[in-house]
Amino acid sequence: MIERSSFKMIVKALLKTVASMSPSAILLMVLIHYFPYTGLARIITVPTTLVINVLFIAIGHPLSLRLKRLHYKVLLWLLIIIITVAVTLFMYPQESGPAVVDILWDKLAGK
């Protein structure tokens, strides 16, 4: 039987994983909605993106346990979330035309 403290640690780790995956998952849904013309590349890149993001998060868990101060932990998780969002943006395919990142950058620049 699982001890109560280890069960709490497992639940806490799962909640951190879900919370840190949610920005990139939401971004992925938005990208699928606004950039649907990806051909067959989306079949490969979406699962690959999710696996890479989970790997970054899995690396972040032991690192955050080693940090003592709360603000370092917050900075670490913000950095991990920014990395996962960047991975999601840069790996999203576009069948024809410029890359999604280029289109978004041009829209932000007002072009």
C-alpha positions in Angstrom: 0.0 0.0 0.0 1.2 3.5 -0.8 2.0 5.7 2.2 0.1 8.9 2.6 3.2 11.2 2.2 4.3 9.4 -1.0 0.8 9.6 -2.4 0.7 13.3 -1.8 4.1 13.7 -3.6 2.7 11.8 -6.6 -0.4 13.9 -6.7 1.6 17.1 -6.4 3.9 16.0 -9.2 1.0 15.1 -11.4 -0.7 18.5 -10.7 2.6 20.3 -11.6 2.8 18.3 -14.8 -0.7 19.1 -15.8 -0.3 22.8 -14.9 2.9 23.2 -16.8 1.6 21.3 -19.9 -1.6 23.3 -20.1 -0.1 26.5 -21.8 1.5 24.4 -24.6 -1.6 22.2 -24.9 -3.9 25.3 -25.2 -1.4 26.8 -27.7 -1.4 23.6 -29.7 -5.2 23.6 -29.9 -5.2 27.3 -31.0 -2.6 26.5 -33.7 -4.6 23.6 -35.0 -7.6 25.9 -35.2 -6.0 28.8 -36.9 -3.4 26.9 -39.0 -5.2 23.8 -40.2 -3.2 23.3 -43.5 -0.4 21.1 -42.2 -0.7 18.0 -44.4 0.4 14.8 -42.9 3.2 16.5 -40.9 0.8 17.2 -38.0 0.5 13.5 -37.4 4.2 13.3 -36.6 4.9 16.7 -35.0 2.1 16.9 -32.5 3.0 13.7 -30.6 6.7 14.6 -30.9 6.0 18.0 -29.5 4.1 16.6 -26.6 6.9 14.1 -25.8 9.6 16.8 -25.9 7.5 19.0 -23.6 6.9 16.2 -21.1 10.7 15.5 -21.1 11.4 19.1 -20.3 8.9 19.0 -17.5 10.2 15.6 -16.2 13.7 17.2 -16.1 12.2 20.1 -14.2 10.7 18.0 -11.4 14.0 16.8 -9.8 15.6 20.2 -10.4 12.8 22.0 -8.5 13.1 19.6 -5.6 16.8 20.4 -5.2 16.1 24.2 -5.1 15.5 25.6 -1.7 14.1 29.0 -2.3 10.6 29.5 -3.6 11.5 32.3 -6.1 14.1 30.0 -7.7 11.5 27.3 -8.1 9.0 29.8 -9.6 11.7 31.1 -12.0 12.5 27.5 -13.0 8.9 26.6 -13.8 8.4 29.8 -15.7 11.5 29.0 -17.8 10.2 25.5 -18.4 6.8 26.8 -19.5 8.4 29.3 -21.8 10.6 26.6 -23.3 7.6 24.3 -23.8 5.6 27.1 -25.5 8.6 27.9 -27.7 8.9 24.2 -28.7 5.2 24.1 -29.5 5.5 27.1 -31.7 8.7 26.2 -33.5 7.7 22.6 -34.2 4.2 23.3 -35.6 4.2 22.5 -39.3 2.9 24.6 -42.2 2.3 22.8 -45.5 2.9 25.8 -47.7 4.0 29.4 -47.2 6.0 30.8 -44.4 6.4 29.1 -41.1 3.8 29.7 -38.3 6.4 31.6 -36.2 7.1 34.0 -39.1 3.4 34.6 -39.7 2.9 35.4 -36.0 6.0 37.6 -35.8 4.8 39.6 -38.8 1.3 40.0 -37.2 2.9 41.2 -34.0 5.1 43.6 -35.9 2.1 45.0 -37.7 3.1 43.9 -41.2 
